[in-house]
Amino acid sequence: MLPDLSSIDFSKPINVHADVIFRRRSSDLDNIWKPLLDMLQRHIPSFNDNKVVRMSANKFVTKDEDEVGYYIQIYNCSERNYAKFLEDHN
């Protein structure tokens, strides 16, 4: 189920956060991103993954098969300036 997206401006930078519930600890959290972004692009006509500038995720493990899945949060955010990034890291 997708969150309420009525306040999101999809023409501006996007932050996507996912809380992911797996059945096994050995499941790889990094493997969620491509299918998740593709699904969002298919189901939200104004969403384009080229607007995603931040991604974060939490991994949870459960034995309850009914709890397996994603909780997705999408926000507008500011895009970081690369020159400022370099300045902060030198």
CORDADA-V156932 format. One record per residue. PSI is psi as a letter, one per 20 degrees, with the letter a starting at -180 (none if undefined). OMEGA is omega as a letter, one per 30 degrees, with the letter a starting at -180 (none if undefined). D_LAST is the distance of its C-alpha to the last C-alpha in Angstrom with 1 decimal. Layout:
PSI&OMEGA&D_LAST / PSI&OMEGA&D_LAST
//
This chain:
p&a&42.5 / q&l&40.0 / r&l&38.7 / p&a&39.8 / j&a&37.8 / h&a&39.6 / i&a&36.8 / p&l&34.2 / o&a&33.5 / j&l&32.9 / i&a&31.8 / r&a&28.6 / q&a&25.6 / q&l&26.8 / p&l&25.6 / p&l&27.9 / p&l&28.5 / p&l&31.1 / o&a&32.8 / p&a&34.5 / o&a&37.6 / r&l&38.6 / h&a&41.7 / q&l&40.0 / h&a&36.9 / i&l&36.5 / p&a&35.9 / p&a&32.4 / h&a&30.5 / i&a&28.4 / i&a&31.7 / h&a&32.4 / g&a&30.1 / g&l&31.9 / h&a&35.4 / g&l&34.2 / h&l&32.6 / g&l&35.6 / g&l&38.0 / g&a&36.3 / h&l&36.6 / h&a&40.3 / i&l&41.3 / o&a&39.4 / h&a&40.4 / i&a&37.6 / p&l&34.8 / p&a&32.7 / i&l&30.0 / i&l&27.9 / i&a&27.3 / o&l&25.7 / i&l&22.0 / q&l&21.8 / q&l&23.9 / q&a&24.6 / q&l&27.5 / q&l&29.5 / p&l&32.0 / q&l&35.4 / p&l&38.3 / q&l&41.9 / i&a&45.3 / o&a&46.8 / h&l&46.9 / i&a&47.5 / i&a&44.0 / p&l&42.1 / a&a&39.9 / q&l&37.1 / o&a&36.4 / p&l&34.3 / p&l&32.4 / p&a&31.2 / q&l&29.4 / q&l&28.1 / r&l&24.5 / q&l&21.9 / p&a&19.8 / q&l&16.1 / p&a&14.7 / h&l&12.4 / g&l&10.8 / h&l&10.1 / g&l&8.9 / g&l&6.2 / g&a&5.5 / h&a&5.8 / j&l&3.8 / none&none&0.0
//
